[in-house]
């Protein structure tokens, strides 16, 4: 079984600004905890034991989020990129972590429960150097397949429109490092195109389950509303709400350790963990990322 995973955490998250002015995108809290926690748990459930995470934007936030360098007993190895290396350069940069082992690569800005155990099993039985998890629907269908092999990506090799959405999750063998050029900044896509020519880029279509790209503030709000349906803790029990404050429990999300002071009124508002909303605040349709902030209005 594949027991190592690389969580891509170094992106700037420009589409999710201004939330990512405060934290790296994978550490932006979703329903009270860092988005990255969902990816880490998902991987652990599929048998992953060790993680590499690349960092760039606000790197100190990662140490604050995981101060002992572990998550649920799994060690986390951080690889800082002073200059963003893109996906290919990022993979080459963790060569010491990869060693001689296959790894799972997982974009840090998605929320999904697709069956990555099926992806891993398919990859290990295939003999491919890389195997992509795909969906047959989605807004960016730019991958072409024939059977269980990828035949094109981003219309690089032909003029046929794409048929499948790339999920941002894939398995790779250490041999892929030989296909990543030495220049500092490079995408993984050219290596994938080379593998297509070698008939070594596989595909598994995983349409069951949920898959969400938290790409902008609207998507961020939407995922909260969807997750509310399966939880009774939209107002976290560790939040402190003054008796004189009003918080609409049907539309608000209040994180653990958040403090809502007296005479405040909150509707359709997300308050991040540990944030204090000062007394007399009137917030409707906001995302509150730090004390006294009113980051976004719906």
N, C-alpha and C positions, 0 to 999 in steps of 0.2 A: 504493500500500500504506500501511496505517496504520503509522507508525513511532514513535509515542509511546504510553507506557503509564503508568497511575497504579496504583501498588501501595498498597493500603489497609493501613497499618501502625500506625494510632494507637489501636487498641482496647486495652482493659485486660486482655483475656484472662482474665477472672475464672474461667471454667470450667476453665482449665488451672492454676490455683493449686495448689500453691505455686511451680511452676516459673516463673510469670510475676511472682513477687515479685523475681526476680533479673534478668530480661530482658524486653523487649517480646516478645509472643507470636511475631511473625515472625522474631525472632532466636534463639528457643529452638533449640538444635542438634538436628537430626534426622540420625541416622547421620553424626555428626562435623562437620556444618557447619550454618550458620544455615538455618532453614526458608525464608527469603526467597530464598536462592540458587537453590533449585529453581524458584521462580516467575520469577526474573530470567532464568535459562537457558532456561526454557520460552518466554518471550516473545521472547528473542533468536533462538531457532530459527525463530520465525514472522516474523522481519524487524523486530522492534522495535529501535530505535537509542537512544532517550532515555527516561529514567524520572523520574517524580515519585513521591515517597514522603511520606506525611504521618506525623507523629510526635506523640506526647503523653507516654506513659508511659516513663520512663527515657530521655529523648531522647538523652542523651550516649552511650548504648550504640550508636546508629547510627553516630556518628562513629568509635567504636572499631572497629566491624565493617568500615566502609568508609572508612578514614582519608584516602584521596586523592579521595573523592567519585566513584569510578567502580566499575564491575563489568565485568570482561572487556572493557574498552575503551569501555563505554557510560557516559555521564555520568549521575549521580544528583542530582536536585534535591530537597532536603528542605524540607518546608513544615510548620513546627511549629504545633501547635494548643494554646495554653495552656488553652483550654476545648475539650473534645471537640465537634466540629461535626457529627458523624454523616456519613453518606455524601453526602447532598445538599450540606450545608455544606462538606464536604471538597472536593467537586468544584468548587463555586463558589470556594473559597479558592485553587485552582490555575488560575484563569482566565488568568493571565499565562503559564502553561506551555502551556495548551491553545491559546491564540491563535485562529487560524482553522482549526485542524486537528482531524480526528477522532482519538479516542484509544481505547485498550483499557483497561478497568478490571478489576483483578484483586485479589480478596481475598487478603490476606497470610497467611491461616491455613489454606490448603488445599494439598494435594499432589496433583497430577494430571498426566497426560500426554495429556489429550483434545486433539483436533486444533483448536487455536485458529486455525490458518491457514485452516481451513474456515469458522470463525466469521467471521473478518475478510473473507474473500472473499464470503460470503453477505451480510454487512452492506453491503458496498460496492456490491453489485449490486442491493440491495433498495429503495433510496430511503428507508429508515426513518431516524428520528432516533436510535433505539437498537435494539440487537438483543441478546437474552439467549441465552447458552448454557445449555441445559437437559438434564436426564437424565430418562428415562421411569421410572426407579426411584429410590428413595431414601427416607430417613426423614421428609423434610419436603416432600412433594409439595403445594405450595400455589400453583402457577401453572397456569392454564388456557390452552389454545391451540386455535385452529381453523386448520388448515393451517399457515401459517408466520407467523401473527400471534398475539400474546398478547391474550386476551380478559378476563382477570381475574388478580389477584394477591391472595393472603391473603384471599380471599372478600370483597373490598372492594365489588364491583359486583353480587354475586348470592349465591345460596345453594347453588351446585354445589360439591362437593368438588374440590380441586385434583387435577391429573392428572400434573404434572411437577415435578421437583426443580430449583430454581435452583442453578447451580454457583458463583455468585459471580463469574463472568467475563462481561463484556459489552462491547460497542462503543457509543460515543456520538458524536454530532456536536456541534459547538460550539453549535448552536442550542438544545441542552437547557438551557444556562445561563439562557435567558429564562424557563424554566419553574420555576426554583428560587427560592423566595421570599428576600427580603433578610434575614429574621431569621437570627440567628447559627447556631442549631442546628436542623437539619432533615434528615430522611431523603430519599433519592432516590425512595422509593416514590410519594409524591404526584405527582412529575413523571412517573413511569411511568404512573400512572393517567390523567393528562391525555393522554399519548401514545396510550393505548388508545382514548380517545375520538376521537383524530385518525387512528386506524388507522396509527400510525407507530411502534408498538412490535413489533418482529419477534422471531422465535424460530428457533433452529436446535437440533435435538436431536442431541446427541453422546453416544451410548451406548457407543461403542467406547473402550477404554482404561480406565485406573484413575482414580478420583476419591475423595479422602479428606478429610474435615473433621477436623482434629486438634483436637477440641473439648474433650477432657478427658484426664486422665492415662492412663486405660485405652486410649483411642485412640492416645495417644503410644507406649505400650508395644507395642500391636498393630502399628503401622506399622514399628517396628524389627524385630519378628519377621518380618514379611513381606519387608522389604528384605534381611534376612540371607540369604534363599534365593537372591538374585541377586548376592551379594558375598562375597568371601573376606576382607574387611577389617573384620570386626566388632571385632577387636582391631587398632587402627590401627598401622601399622608405625612411626609416630613416637611411640607411647606408650613410656614407660620403666617396665618391670616388674622389680622386684628379683628375683633368682633365688630368694630365700627366700619369695617371695609365691606364693600360689596364685590363679589367675584361671581360672574355668571358661570355656573358649573356646567352648563350645556354648551358653551362656546369657548371657554378658556382652557389653557394648559399651563399649570403652575408647577415648576420643577422642584425637586427636593432641595431643602435648605433655602428656598426663596422666601422672602419676607414681604408681605403686603401690609403697609402701615395704615393707620387709622384714616378714615374718611376718604379712602381711595375707591374708585369705581372702575372695574375692568370688565369689558365685554369683547368677545372675539379676539382675545389677546393671548400670546404665548410668552411666558416668562421663563427665562433660562434658569437652570439650577444655580442656587447661591446668590441670586440677584435680589436686591432690595428695591421695592417700589415705594418711593417716598410718600408721606401722607399728603392727602388732598390731590393725588394724581388722578386724572380722568383719562383713561386709555380705552380706545375703541379701535380694534383692527390693527394692533401693534404687535411687533416682536421685540421684546425687551431683552437685550443681550448683556447689559451691564447696568449697574446702579444708576438710576435716573435717566437711562437712555430710552429713546423712543425711535427705534431703528426703522420700522417700516409700517406703513399704513395700508390696510387692505382696501 
